[in-house]
Amino acid sequence: MTGIFLQTPAYQQLILSKVCQELYNDTICENIQQNQHHLKSIQSKGSYLILIYIAIMSLLSIIPALILGTCSDVGSRKPGMALPCIFSIAAGGLLIVVDYLKTMNVYWTFGAAALIGISGGHVAMFLSVFSYLADVTKNSNRTLRMGIAESMIFIGGMLGFFLGGNLMQYSTFTVIFGIFCGCNLIATIFVIFWLQESTQNNDDQSLYQECHCNENQEVTQETSVSIYIKRAFQSIFRHREAQNRLKIHLILICIFLINLCNVGEQSIMLMYLSYPPRLFSNQMYGWFTSSKMLISGLCLLCSFHCLLTHVEETTLAKIGILMRAASFLLLAFSTTKWMVFLSSIINAPSGYTMAVLRSLSSKIAHPSEQGAMFSFLASVETICLLVGAALFNGLYPETLSTFPGICFIIMATFQIITLVLTQWISEIPTAHPMVLINEE
């Protein structure tokens, strides 16, 4: 996660830098924040190029994510963790070359997006990690374990944004993308040589497959792409006990709306904070994003376990949603740096929501379909990359001359919709999968 969050603002800044070099001379680019007219032109074009980058990465990663997740149910969870890291190393190397060779234009960065996309990207890694957790945890402590894993996203994000902001201020893109490659290399070595294979309950899995043999009779030894995709869709849309199918559909919509806001926030935050009247430098942006991630991670890591013993998990999810909506509204109307930093404190409990939703969905799915289900959820997150970037990167340039904060008001609205759906989810009891045992 450190590498992912280190790379995100860096590639955006690289795109903006390349755009400036194409439109203006070096003198203007070195003092671009002093010229609002030129800054607006760069951000307008750069916003659309960032959108294309995200679109390439997201569209190419949908099918690989589905395949990796479904395959992991009958094989190893490791490929879904290792492959994105390996291809990210290649992508980081390409971005270093693009920065080093001034003759290479901004469109070469799209090659890095393609390399990350064909490996499934970070969503393939997420689905593999959370499927692995579902394998090695019990229902009684799964929400806590998911919360700890979710907190690592924030801790890694803190380190990534902190390093990224300071390195962009005092160093070069070559150093940043070099560290990005190093992080992925370490992760690859850990997964391949250190991480043990997860063990599923084979007895329960056999009983489950016997009980649902009619639903899965089409799944043969054939290993075509269509079979894997079909299994991923079946894990979401097949008939389930009681109202479990409705519940997982509502969870799916909530995850879509939450990630839509995540993508939108990451896509425009750097441009929004560097635009007047906030005028954040790269270093200040790094301080803000890293402190925001640290506060959220510590809140999730330190308070989640204690609160779970006294408060319903869905109530915690709703608290996280409300606080996130409030932080978006404050960001929308922020005019000073202290208001921006205050929004990161208000946002602290937001990590509760995804931890609870992931746990609820894994409890509904059987161990033999954890990978398939998480691969579908991951594909939805991938689609969010495209939809969120298209929505907010397309809208943001149009609001520069009026009210740029409108994007964050829309995000807050999405959070309110998510709150309503989460309340609905909390009123639906979870029915455990039925297993029939034939007595001889």
C-alpha positions as CSV (number, residue, x, y, z in Angstrom):
1,M,0.0,0.0,0.0
2,T,2.9,2.3,0.6
3,G,4.0,1.9,-3.0
4,I,0.5,2.4,-4.4
5,F,-0.1,5.7,-2.5
6,L,3.4,6.9,-3.2
7,Q,2.8,6.4,-6.9
8,T,-0.7,7.9,-7.2
9,P,0.1,11.6,-6.6
10,A,3.5,11.1,-8.4
11,Y,2.1,10.0,-11.7
12,Q,-0.5,12.7,-11.5
13,Q,2.2,15.3,-10.9
14,L,4.3,13.8,-13.7
15,I,1.4,14.2,-16.1
16,L,0.8,17.8,-15.1
17,S,4.6,18.5,-15.4
18,K,4.7,17.0,-18.9
19,V,1.6,19.0,-19.9
20,C,3.3,22.2,-18.7
21,Q,6.5,21.4,-20.6
22,E,4.4,21.0,-23.8
23,L,2.4,24.2,-23.3
24,Y,5.0,26.6,-21.8
25,N,8.7,27.1,-21.2
26,D,10.7,26.0,-18.1
27,T,10.6,29.5,-16.5
28,I,6.8,29.5,-16.4
29,C,6.6,25.9,-15.2
30,E,9.0,26.6,-12.3
31,N,6.6,29.3,-11.0
32,I,3.3,27.9,-12.3
33,Q,1.4,28.5,-9.0
34,Q,2.0,32.3,-9.4
35,N,0.1,32.4,-12.7
36,Q,-3.5,31.4,-12.2
37,H,-4.4,31.6,-15.9
38,H,-1.6,29.1,-16.9
39,L,-2.4,26.9,-13.9
40,K,-6.0,26.6,-15.0
41,S,-5.0,25.6,-18.5
42,I,-2.6,22.9,-17.2
43,Q,-5.1,21.5,-14.7
44,S,-7.9,21.4,-17.3
45,K,-5.8,19.4,-19.8
46,G,-4.1,17.4,-17.1
47,S,-7.4,16.4,-15.6
48,Y,-8.6,14.8,-18.8
49,L,-5.2,13.0,-19.3
50,I,-5.4,11.6,-15.7
51,L,-8.9,10.4,-16.6
52,I,-7.6,8.5,-19.6
53,Y,-4.8,7.0,-17.5
54,I,-7.3,5.7,-15.0
55,A,-9.6,4.5,-17.7
56,I,-6.9,2.4,-19.3
57,M,-5.8,0.9,-16.0
58,S,-9.3,0.1,-14.9
59,L,-10.7,-1.4,-18.1
60,L,-7.7,-3.7,-18.6
61,S,-7.9,-4.9,-15.0
62,I,-11.5,-6.2,-14.9
63,I,-11.0,-9.5,-16.6
64,P,-7.7,-10.4,-14.9
65,A,-9.2,-9.6,-11.5
66,L,-12.2,-11.9,-12.1
67,I,-9.9,-14.7,-13.3
68,L,-7.4,-14.4,-10.5
69,G,-10.1,-14.4,-7.8
70,T,-12.0,-17.3,-9.2
71,C,-8.9,-19.4,-9.8
72,S,-7.7,-18.8,-6.3
73,D,-10.8,-20.8,-5.0
74,V,-9.4,-24.0,-6.4
75,G,-5.7,-23.0,-6.3
76,S,-3.4,-20.6,-4.6
77,R,-4.2,-17.1,-3.4
78,K,-0.6,-16.1,-4.1
79,P,-0.7,-15.2,-7.8
80,G,-3.3,-12.5,-7.1
81,M,-0.9,-10.9,-4.7
82,A,2.4,-11.4,-6.6
83,L,1.4,-10.6,-10.2
84,P,0.3,-7.0,-9.6
85,C,3.5,-6.3,-7.8
86,I,5.7,-7.7,-10.6
87,F,3.9,-5.7,-13.3
88,S,4.0,-2.6,-11.1
89,I,7.8,-2.9,-11.1
90,A,7.7,-2.7,-14.9
91,A,5.3,0.2,-14.8
92,G,7.5,2.1,-12.4
93,G,10.5,1.5,-14.6
94,L,8.6,3.0,-17.6
95,L,7.6,6.1,-15.6
96,I,11.3,6.6,-14.7
97,V,12.2,6.5,-18.4
98,V,9.4,8.9,-19.3
99,D,10.6,11.4,-16.7
100,Y,14.3,11.0,-17.6
101,L,13.8,11.4,-21.4
102,K,12.3,14.9,-22.0
103,T,11.6,13.9,-25.7
104,M,9.0,11.4,-24.5
105,N,5.6,13.1,-24.3
106,V,2.9,12.7,-21.7
107,Y,1.1,9.9,-23.6
108,W,3.9,7.4,-22.8
109,T,2.6,7.4,-19.2
110,F,-0.4,5.4,-20.5
111,G,1.9,2.5,-21.1
112,A,2.4,2.3,-17.3
113,A,-1.3,2.3,-16.8
114,A,-1.6,-0.6,-19.2
115,L,1.0,-2.7,-17.4
116,I,-0.7,-2.2,-14.1
117,G,-4.1,-3.0,-15.6
118,I,-3.3,-6.3,-17.2
119,S,-2.1,-7.7,-13.9
120,G,-5.4,-6.8,-12.1
121,G,-3.8,-3.9,-10.3
122,H,-4.3,-3.1,-6.7
123,V,-7.9,-4.5,-6.7
124,A,-6.6,-8.0,-7.6
125,M,-4.2,-7.6,-4.7
126,F,-7.1,-6.6,-2.4
127,L,-9.3,-9.5,-3.4
128,S,-6.5,-12.0,-2.8
129,V,-5.6,-10.5,0.6
130,F,-9.2,-10.5,1.8
131,S,-9.9,-13.9,0.4
132,Y,-6.8,-15.2,2.2
133,L,-8.1,-13.6,5.4
134,A,-11.5,-15.2,5.0
135,D,-9.7,-18.6,4.7
136,V,-7.7,-18.3,7.9
137,T,-10.3,-16.6,10.2
138,K,-13.6,-17.6,11.8
139,N,-16.9,-15.7,11.6
140,S,-16.5,-14.7,15.2
141,N,-13.4,-12.7,14.7
142,R,-13.5,-11.9,11.0
143,T,-14.7,-8.4,11.3
144,L,-11.9,-7.5,13.6
145,R,-9.3,-9.1,11.3
146,M,-10.8,-7.3,8.3
147,G,-10.5,-4.1,10.3
148,I,-6.9,-4.7,11.1
149,A,-6.2,-5.4,7.4
150,E,-8.1,-2.3,6.4
151,S,-6.1,-0.2,8.9
152,M,-2.9,-1.3,7.0
153,I,-4.3,0.4,3.9
154,F,-4.4,3.7,5.9
155,I,-1.0,3.2,7.5
156,G,0.5,2.3,4.1
157,G,-1.2,5.3,2.6
158,M,0.2,7.6,5.4
159,L,3.8,6.4,4.6
160,G,3.2,6.7,0.8
161,F,1.7,10.2,0.8
162,F,4.3,11.4,3.4
163,L,7.2,10.1,1.3
164,G,5.6,11.2,-1.9
165,G,4.9,14.8,-0.8
166,N,8.4,15.4,0.6
167,L,10.2,13.6,-2.3
168,M,8.2,15.6,-4.9
169,Q,9.2,18.8,-3.1
170,Y,12.9,18.0,-2.6
171,S,13.8,15.2,-5.0
172,T,12.9,13.8,-8.5
173,F,10.4,11.5,-10.0
174,T,13.1,9.0,-10.7
175,V,13.7,8.6,-6.9
176,I,9.9,8.4,-6.2
177,F,9.3,5.7,-8.8
178,G,12.5,3.9,-7.8
179,I,11.1,3.6,-4.3
180,F,7.8,2.5,-5.7
181,C,9.6,-0.3,-7.6
182,G,11.5,-1.3,-4.4
183,C,8.2,-1.6,-2.4
184,N,6.7,-3.9,-5.0
185,L,9.9,-6.0,-5.1
186,I,9.9,-6.5,-1.4
187,A,6.2,-7.5,-1.5
188,T,6.8,-9.9,-4.3
189,I,9.6,-11.6,-2.4
190,F,7.5,-11.8,0.7
191,V,4.5,-13.4,-1.1
192,I,6.6,-16.0,-3.1
193,F,9.1,-17.1,-0.5
194,W,7.6,-16.3,3.0
195,L,3.8,-16.3,2.9
196,Q,2.3,-19.7,3.7
197,E,-0.6,-21.0,1.7
198,S,-4.0,-20.6,3.2
199,T,-5.9,-23.7,4.2
200,Q,-9.6,-24.0,3.6
201,N,-12.0,-26.4,5.4
202,N,-12.1,-29.2,2.8
203,D,-14.8,-31.2,4.6
204,D,-17.2,-28.2,4.7
205,Q,-16.3,-27.4,1.1
206,S,-17.1,-30.9,0.0
207,L,-20.5,-30.9,1.8
208,Y,-21.3,-27.5,0.3
209,Q,-20.5,-28.6,-3.3
210,E,-22.6,-31.8,-2.8
211,C,-25.5,-29.7,-1.6
212,H,-25.3,-27.3,-4.5
213,C,-24.3,-29.8,-7.2
214,N,-27.2,-28.7,-9.4
215,E,-26.0,-25.0,-9.3
216,N,-22.4,-25.9,-10.2
217,Q,-22.8,-28.8,-12.6
218,E,-21.6,-26.7,-15.5
219,V,-18.2,-26.1,-13.8
220,T,-16.1,-28.9,-15.3
221,Q,-12.4,-29.4,-15.7
222,E,-12.4,-26.8,-18.5
223,T,-10.5,-23.7,-17.5
224,S,-11.7,-21.2,-20.1
225,V,-12.1,-17.5,-19.2
226,S,-15.9,-17.7,-19.6
227,I,-16.1,-20.4,-16.8
228,Y,-14.1,-18.2,-14.4
229,I,-16.2,-15.1,-15.2
230,K,-19.4,-17.1,-14.8
231,R,-18.4,-18.4,-11.4
232,A,-17.7,-14.9,-10.3
233,F,-21.1,-13.7,-11.3
234,Q,-22.8,-16.8,-9.8
235,S,-21.2,-15.9,-6.4
236,I,-23.2,-12.7,-6.4
237,F,-26.4,-13.4,-8.3
238,R,-27.2,-17.1,-7.4
239,H,-30.1,-17.9,-5.1
240,R,-29.2,-17.8,-1.4
241,E,-30.8,-18.7,1.9
242,A,-33.4,-16.2,3.1
243,Q,-32.6,-12.7,2.1
244,N,-28.8,-13.2,1.7
245,R,-28.8,-12.4,-2.0
246,L,-30.6,-9.1,-1.4
247,K,-28.1,-8.3,1.4
248,I,-25.1,-9.0,-0.8
249,H,-26.5,-6.8,-3.5
250,L,-27.0,-3.9,-1.1
251,I,-23.4,-4.4,0.1
252,L,-22.3,-4.3,-3.5
253,I,-24.0,-1.0,-4.1
254,C,-22.5,0.5,-0.9
255,I,-19.0,-0.6,-1.9
256,F,-19.6,1.0,-5.4
257,L,-20.6,4.3,-3.9
258,I,-17.8,4.4,-1.3
259,N,-15.1,3.6,-3.9
260,L,-16.7,6.1,-6.3
261,C,-15.9,8.7,-3.7
262,N,-12.5,7.3,-3.0
263,V,-11.5,7.5,-6.7
264,G,-13.0,11.0,-7.1
265,E,-11.1,12.2,-4.0
266,Q,-7.8,10.8,-5.1
267,S,-8.3,12.1,-8.7
268,I,-8.9,15.7,-7.9
269,M,-7.5,16.3,-4.4
270,L,-4.0,17.3,-5.6
271,M,-5.4,19.8,-8.1
272,Y,-8.1,21.1,-5.7
273,L,-5.6,21.8,-2.8
274,S,-3.0,23.4,-5.1
275,Y,-5.7,25.8,-6.6
276,P,-6.3,29.2,-4.9
277,P,-7.2,30.0,-2.2
278,R,-5.6,26.9,-0.6
279,L,-2.4,26.9,-2.6
280,F,-0.9,23.7,-1.1
281,S,2.7,22.9,-2.1
282,N,3.7,19.3,-2.9
283,Q,5.1,19.0,0.6
284,M,2.0,20.4,2.3
285,Y,-0.1,18.0,0.2
286,G,2.0,15.2,1.4
287,W,1.7,16.3,5.0
288,F,-2.1,16.5,4.7
289,T,-2.7,13.2,3.0
290,S,-0.2,11.3,5.2
291,S,-1.8,12.8,8.4
292,K,-5.2,12.0,7.2
293,M,-4.2,8.3,6.5
294,L,-2.4,8.1,9.8
295,I,-5.4,9.4,11.8
296,S,-7.8,7.0,10.1
297,G,-5.4,4.0,10.4
298,L,-4.8,4.6,14.1
299,C,-8.5,5.1,14.7
300,L,-9.3,1.8,13.0
301,L,-6.4,-0.1,14.6
302,C,-6.8,1.2,18.2
303,S,-10.6,1.8,18.6
304,F,-12.3,-0.8,16.3
305,H,-11.7,-3.8,18.5
306,C,-13.0,-2.1,21.7
307,L,-16.0,-0.6,20.0
308,L,-17.0,-4.0,18.4
309,T,-17.5,-5.4,21.9
310,H,-20.0,-2.8,22.8
311,V,-21.6,-1.6,19.5
312,E,-23.2,-3.4,16.6
313,E,-20.8,-3.6,13.6
314,T,-23.4,-2.0,11.3
315,T,-23.7,0.9,13.7
316,L,-20.0,1.5,13.4
317,A,-20.3,1.4,9.7
318,K,-23.0,4.1,9.8
319,I,-20.8,6.2,12.1
320,G,-18.0,6.0,9.6
321,I,-20.3,7.1,6.7
322,L,-21.7,10.1,8.6
323,M,-18.2,11.3,9.5
324,R,-17.0,10.9,6.0
325,A,-19.9,12.9,4.6
326,A,-19.1,15.7,7.1
327,S,-15.5,15.8,6.1
328,F,-16.4,16.1,2.4
329,L,-18.7,19.0,3.2
330,L,-16.0,20.8,5.1
331,L,-13.5,20.2,2.3
332,A,-16.0,21.7,-0.2
333,F,-16.2,25.0,1.7
334,S,-12.6,25.1,2.9
335,T,-10.7,28.3,2.2
336,T,-7.8,27.9,4.7
337,K,-5.3,25.2,5.4
338,W,-6.6,24.6,8.9
339,M,-10.0,23.8,7.6
340,V,-8.5,21.2,5.2
341,F,-6.6,19.6,8.1
342,L,-9.6,19.6,10.3
343,S,-11.5,17.6,7.7
344,S,-8.9,14.8,8.1
345,I,-9.7,14.6,11.8
346,I,-13.4,14.4,11.2
347,N,-12.8,11.7,8.6
348,A,-11.0,9.4,11.1
349,P,-13.7,6.8,11.7
350,S,-14.4,6.3,7.9
351,G,-12.4,3.1,7.8
352,Y,-15.0,1.3,9.9
353,T,-17.4,1.1,7.0
354,M,-15.4,-0.9,4.5
355,A,-14.1,-3.3,7.2
356,V,-17.7,-4.1,8.2
357,L,-19.0,-4.5,4.6
358,R,-16.2,-6.8,3.6
359,S,-16.7,-8.9,6.7
360,L,-20.5,-9.1,6.1
361,S,-20.1,-10.2,2.5
362,S,-17.5,-12.9,3.4
363,K,-19.8,-14.3,6.0
364,I,-22.6,-14.7,3.4
365,A,-20.3,-16.5,0.9
366,H,-19.1,-20.1,1.4
367,P,-15.4,-20.8,1.8
368,S,-15.3,-22.3,-1.7
369,E,-16.5,-19.1,-3.3
370,Q,-14.6,-16.4,-1.3
371,G,-12.2,-15.7,-4.2
372,A,-15.0,-15.6,-6.7
373,M,-17.1,-13.2,-4.6
374,F,-14.1,-10.9,-3.7
375,S,-13.1,-10.9,-7.4
376,F,-16.5,-9.6,-8.4
377,L,-16.4,-7.0,-5.6
378,A,-12.9,-6.0,-6.8
379,S,-14.1,-5.7,-10.4
380,V,-16.8,-3.3,-9.1
381,E,-14.0,-1.3,-7.5
382,T,-12.2,-1.3,-10.8
383,I,-15.2,0.0,-12.6
384,C,-15.3,2.7,-9.9
385,L,-11.9,3.8,-11.1
386,L,-13.3,4.5,-14.5
387,V,-16.7,5.9,-13.4
388,G,-15.3,8.0,-10.6
389,A,-12.5,9.4,-12.7
390,A,-14.8,10.2,-15.6
391,L,-17.3,11.9,-13.3
392,F,-15.0,14.0,-11.1
393,N,-12.1,14.6,-13.5
394,G,-14.7,15.6,-16.1
395,L,-16.7,17.8,-13.7
396,Y,-13.8,19.5,-11.8
397,P,-12.4,21.6,-14.8
398,E,-15.9,22.9,-15.5
399,T,-16.2,24.2,-11.9
400,L,-12.8,26.0,-11.7
401,S,-14.4,29.3,-12.6
402,T,-17.4,28.9,-10.3
403,F,-17.2,26.6,-7.3
404,P,-14.6,23.8,-7.4
405,G,-15.9,22.3,-4.1
406,I,-19.1,21.0,-5.8
407,C,-17.3,17.7,-6.4
408,F,-17.0,17.1,-2.7
409,I,-20.7,18.0,-2.1
410,I,-21.6,15.3,-4.6
411,M,-19.4,12.9,-2.7
412,A,-21.2,13.8,0.5
413,T,-24.5,13.1,-1.2
414,F,-23.3,9.6,-2.2
415,Q,-22.3,9.0,1.4
416,I,-25.9,9.8,2.6
417,I,-27.3,7.3,0.0
418,T,-24.8,4.7,1.4
419,L,-26.0,5.5,4.9
420,V,-29.6,4.7,3.9
421,L,-28.6,1.4,2.3
422,T,-26.5,0.4,5.3
423,Q,-29.5,0.9,7.6
424,W,-31.4,-1.4,5.3
425,I,-28.6,-4.0,5.5
426,S,-28.6,-3.8,9.3
427,E,-32.3,-4.8,9.3
428,I,-31.8,-7.9,7.3
429,P,-30.6,-11.0,9.3
430,T,-27.8,-13.1,7.9
431,A,-28.8,-16.7,7.2
432,H,-25.8,-19.2,7.2
433,P,-25.5,-21.5,4.1
434,M,-27.4,-24.7,4.5
435,V,-25.4,-27.9,4.2
436,L,-27.2,-31.3,3.8
437,I,-25.5,-34.4,5.2
438,N,-26.6,-37.7,3.9
439,E,-26.7,-40.3,6.7
440,E,-25.9,-43.9,5.5
